[in-house]
Amino acid sequence: MDMKVGKKKLGLKEKYQHMTRGLGWETTYQSMDDVFPFVKYEGIKIHDWDKWEDPFRLTMDAYWKYQAEKERKLYAIIDAYAQNNGHLNVTDARYLNAIKLFLNGISPLEYMAHRGFAMTGRQFPGVGARVACLMQSLDEIRHAQTQIHSLSNYNKYYNGFHDYRHMLERVWYLSVPRSFFDDAVTAGPFEFMVAIGFSFEYVLTNLLFVPFVSGAAYNGDMGTMTFGFSAQSDEARHMTLGLEVIKFVLEQDPDNLPIVQQWIDKWTWRGYRVLTLVGMMMDYMLPKRIMSWKEAWEVYFEENGGALFKDLARYGIRPPKWLDQIEQDKDHISHQAWATFYNYAAACNFHTWIPTDDELDWLSQKYPNSFDKYYRPRLEHWREEAKKGNRFYNKTLPMLCQTCQIPMIFTEPGDPTQICYREVDYKDNKYHFCSDGCKEIFEHEPEKYIQAWLPVHQIYQGNCFEEGVDPTAEGFDPLSAVLDYYHLAQGRDNLDFEGSEDQKNFEAWRGMATKNAA
Amino acid sequence: MGVAAIKEYSFESADRLENFHGNQLLYIGWDQHLLFCAPFCLPFPPSMRFGDIIDKVLPGVFGYHPDFAKVDWSKVEWLKSSQPWQPDFNKTLAELGLKHKDVLRFRTPGLTGIKGSAS
């Protein structure tokens, strides 16, 4: 009997065509400009969205399948880690502070990245770009969720993990990563893609994830290592998207080049400043070191980034500005950052400490040009004072950079003894900056940065106390009022690692795991 | 250059003088003493006598440093916005022409920080 056989399944190429490009159309009831209102105002000119090449040809149904598989594996390991008290296998309890910094400071950025890609995807008239943004947006919320689940495991045992959402909007140092992402998501869709998709995901992401994930592995933290690798498996796609965006935009119109170049300069510098925290983590917070910040910078930025910018030269792109300064800074910024958190340990949700003698020697060896000359005497002096019961807690609030919001801790290029001061007068007000980079970023868009919520200034304006607190009352203690506002418990979440509850608990619990009761 | 925006984009500074309840901000940094990781931000009324800042405020701010007790204030070199500047300790901030968010640095020749490391 003859039967008419319908065509079998669609081929991959056809399926991709139908399930991505086939989903878009030219609107007629409403003008395309009204449907996509943000796509022109940044000055980027796109003539043909069909020229967008999707390197992965991934459709949503395939995407769900891959990601679900990853989630199953990841949660099996996270559960096993929790059930077996995996947290007691880390090198020593100081390591937990690196995780506090990461989960409080970086994980909320994953959530912001989710929002950013969702908004950006909505604004692109090209379907290929829109679907790619949608997937990245889902990846980012997955990363945020898995990291929050990991955080909740640590939160059962250790301090400083208890209120990351609240702290992100209040605690002074968290304004640095927060304002970085706020700056990006309040830009237009193309700037967001260059800022996060390219500069952060492509140029700088290895400096964030590789040290962090290998750091976790080196220090026995299998839980973090697992979610780190799971997130990393999405990064290859993100990096490719970031690069594709740059190439697509540059190929569409020659007028796009100067705009894109300015964004690359800005966002490489902004990202580099945020990575100061990672540098500090690598050089000071991992009990078992993987490599120094300086070495990581040389491999992942100077070598890999150098090759990338060589590749982009044919589009007219030159390497980002201020690289000469960054080159000199790599001997210094991690030490300057650790000194800062040592200064302000009373207002932090993680602990700081003076490195052991072995660790000081490691730093001397990794930083022969700078450590013994500038930083070792400082740390040894603090150690001596702490032994005498005079541990330094800086109680006076620091001056901040208007752009990156980091305290003005960075030194003049070429002179590590001198703080770098830059300032601009704009509409009857003065603004101060840590560097030429941050100053120039401000000058390009002053109206944006004059709105900055600088934690120090907000405290002095009286905006960082809980409701009903009267700063004019007798005996008012501003630091304690600010800690209340941050939801930090004095003596438990803050101060030196030495003598902390975390230190004591970890020692007692590990003792129970490895010794017999007396 | 302004911000690229879809409509008019104009805002007041979040840190304008009137937000500080009668105080103005003054930044003070001690050059070559990086034991203090950054310059400081301090709120003062414009009627504050400059000498009172030196005598009553700075000891609490910088006193932890062993060099601080050795500072000879008659020999200190001052910079305002990184330009040489001469204060009169008996005048107020307003009389000295110090404005909101001005930045002062002081240098103490001969005092070079912990073991000469500028710390």
Interface residues (C-beta under 8 A of the other chain):
Chain A: P37 F38 Y41 E42 G43 G188 Q336 A339 T340 Y342 N343 Y344 K373 Y374 Y375 R376 P377 R378 H381 W382 F392 N394 K395 T396 L397 P398 M399 L400 P407 M408 I409 T411 P416 T417 Q418 I419 Y421 E423 K427 N429 K430 Y431 H432 E443 H444 E445 P446 E447 K448 I450 Q451 A452 W453 L454 V456 H457 Y460 Q461 G462
Chain B: M1 G2 V3 A4 A5 I6 Y9 S10 F11 E12 S13 A14 D15 R16 N19 F20 H21 N23 L25 Y27 G29 D31 Q32 L34 L35 F36 C37 A38 P39 F40 C41 L42 P43 G60 V61 Y64 S81 S82 K99 H100 K101 D102 V103 R105 G113 I114 K115 S117 A118 S119
